[in-house]
């Protein structure tokens, strides 16, 4: 992408931007709750499951950061979807 391309990108409306920020905040809070529980059960998981949980935690954290600092609304939503999917993996792998 060229710098000139940025000038032609549509900017989300204030309402859309607020909704995306709110979704990121909710997802971050959900991740925090799930990750704190996952950390408690990690020592009791098999090495393979523990590694899968740690990887999913890393992916969720990166997705949340990318969503927070993405340049466009579509990039924010894509990163947020990645973080939500990784959080679901954490919940499943650590909980079953």
C-alpha positions as CSV (number, residue, x, y, z in Angstrom):
1,X,0.0,0.0,0.0
2,X,1.3,3.4,-0.9
3,X,0.9,6.4,1.3
4,X,-1.3,8.1,-1.3
5,X,-3.7,5.1,-1.0
6,X,-4.4,6.1,2.6
7,X,-6.0,9.3,1.6
8,X,-8.6,7.5,-0.5
9,X,-9.6,5.0,2.3
10,X,-13.0,5.6,3.7
11,X,-13.0,6.7,7.4
12,X,-15.5,4.9,9.6
13,X,-18.3,7.1,11.0
14,X,-18.0,8.2,14.6
15,X,-20.7,5.7,15.5
16,X,-18.9,2.8,13.8
17,X,-15.6,3.7,15.4
18,X,-17.2,3.8,18.8
19,X,-18.9,0.4,18.2
20,X,-15.6,-1.1,17.1
21,X,-13.8,0.3,20.2
22,X,-16.5,-1.0,22.4
23,X,-16.2,-4.5,20.9
24,X,-12.5,-4.4,21.3
25,X,-12.9,-3.4,25.0
26,X,-15.5,-6.2,25.6
27,X,-13.2,-8.7,23.9
28,X,-10.2,-7.6,25.9
29,X,-12.2,-7.9,29.2
30,X,-13.4,-11.4,28.1
31,X,-9.9,-12.4,27.2
32,X,-8.6,-11.2,30.6
33,X,-11.1,-13.3,32.5
34,X,-10.5,-16.4,30.4
35,X,-6.7,-16.0,30.4
36,X,-6.5,-15.6,34.2
37,X,-8.4,-18.9,34.6
38,X,-6.3,-20.6,32.0
39,X,-3.1,-19.6,33.8
40,X,-4.3,-21.3,36.9
41,X,-5.0,-24.6,35.1
42,X,-1.9,-24.6,32.9
43,X,0.2,-26.7,35.4
44,X,-2.4,-29.4,35.4
45,X,-2.7,-29.7,31.6
46,X,-0.6,-32.1,29.5
47,X,2.4,-30.4,27.9
48,X,0.7,-30.5,24.5
49,X,-2.5,-28.8,25.7
50,X,-0.6,-26.3,27.8
51,X,1.4,-25.4,24.7
52,X,-1.8,-25.0,22.7
53,X,-3.3,-22.7,25.4
54,X,-0.1,-20.6,25.5
55,X,-0.1,-20.2,21.7
56,X,-3.8,-19.3,21.7
57,X,-3.1,-16.7,24.5
58,X,-0.3,-15.2,22.4
59,X,-2.5,-15.1,19.3
60,X,-5.4,-13.5,21.2
61,X,-3.1,-10.8,22.7
62,X,-1.6,-10.0,19.3
63,X,-5.0,-9.9,17.8
64,X,-6.3,-7.5,20.4
65,X,-3.3,-5.2,20.0
66,X,-3.7,-5.3,16.2
67,X,-7.4,-4.5,16.5
68,X,-6.6,-1.5,18.8
69,X,-4.0,0.0,16.5
70,X,-5.2,-1.0,13.1
71,X,-5.4,1.7,10.4
72,X,-8.8,0.9,9.1
73,X,-12.1,-0.4,10.4
74,X,-11.9,-3.5,8.3
75,X,-8.4,-4.3,9.6
76,X,-9.7,-3.7,13.2
77,X,-12.6,-6.1,12.6
78,X,-10.4,-8.8,11.1
79,X,-7.9,-8.6,14.0
80,X,-10.7,-8.6,16.5
81,X,-12.2,-11.8,14.9
82,X,-8.8,-13.4,15.1
83,X,-8.6,-12.5,18.8
84,X,-12.1,-13.8,19.5
85,X,-11.3,-17.1,17.8
86,X,-8.1,-17.5,19.7
87,X,-9.9,-16.8,23.0
88,X,-12.4,-19.5,22.2
89,X,-9.5,-21.9,21.7
90,X,-8.1,-21.0,25.1
91,X,-11.5,-21.6,26.7
92,X,-11.9,-25.0,25.0
93,X,-8.4,-26.2,25.5
94,X,-8.1,-25.2,29.1
95,X,-11.6,-26.2,30.1
96,X,-12.1,-29.6,28.6
